[in-house]
Amino acid sequence: MKKILCATDGSDYSKYAAERTKSFLKIWPEAKVIVLYVTAKENYAYDLVPDAVERYEENVANQIKEEVENQLFAA
């Protein structure tokens, strides 16, 4: 296997998917993991301030990245 797609939205189902991905990596350690995260668009009171929305979405992306990395690569 060359690539593994791990989709996440922070739900219990996606945590299970991360665990499955982790088990696949044990079998195919050379595989490249692609993480797809999905979040619902929130209606912000400050939607007219794009920089604030971008910062918020960047923070969410970093939190998801950290969570997935911890799930997949923690000992």
N, C-alpha and C positions, 0 to 999 in steps of 0.2 A: 504494500500500500504506500502510495507516495504522499497523499494529502488526506487530512482529516478535518472535516468541518464541524466545529463545536458552536452550536447556536445557544445563546443565552438571553434571558430577559430578567434574571434574578429570581425566577420562580423555583419551586421545589423540583419541577420537571427538568429545568435546565441544570440544576445541581446534579441530578441523576445523569444527565447527558454528559456533564463534565467528568463524572466518575467513570462513565463508559469510555470516554476519550482517554482518560488516564490509563485504563486497562489496555486500550488499543496501543498506546504509546509503549507499554511494556513489551508488547508483541512486535511492534514495528517502530523501534526507537528512531529510525531514520526518517520517519514521516514528518511532514511539515503540517503544523496545526494552524488552521485559519479559524479565528474566532469572529463570529457574527453576533453582535449584540443589538437588541431592539428595545427601544423605550418608547412609551407613548408621548406624543407631543403634549406638553402642558400648556395651558393658556395662561400666560403670564400677564400681570398687570403692566409690566414694562416691556411688552413685545415690541414696542416702538423704539426700544433701545437695543439694537442688535448686539452690541458688545456684551451687555449683561447676559443675554440669552446664550451667546457663544461661550462665555465663561462658565455658565451653569452647565451647559452640555459637555464642555471639556472636563469639568469636575466629575460629572456622571460617568463619562467614558473612562476616566482614570480610576474611579472606584470599581467599575466593572472589570477593568483590566487587572487590577490588583487582586480582586476576588477570584477571578478565573486563574490567574497565575498561581495563587495560593492553593487552589483546588487541584490544579494539574501537576504542579511541580514541588509541592511541599512534601517533605519526607514522610 
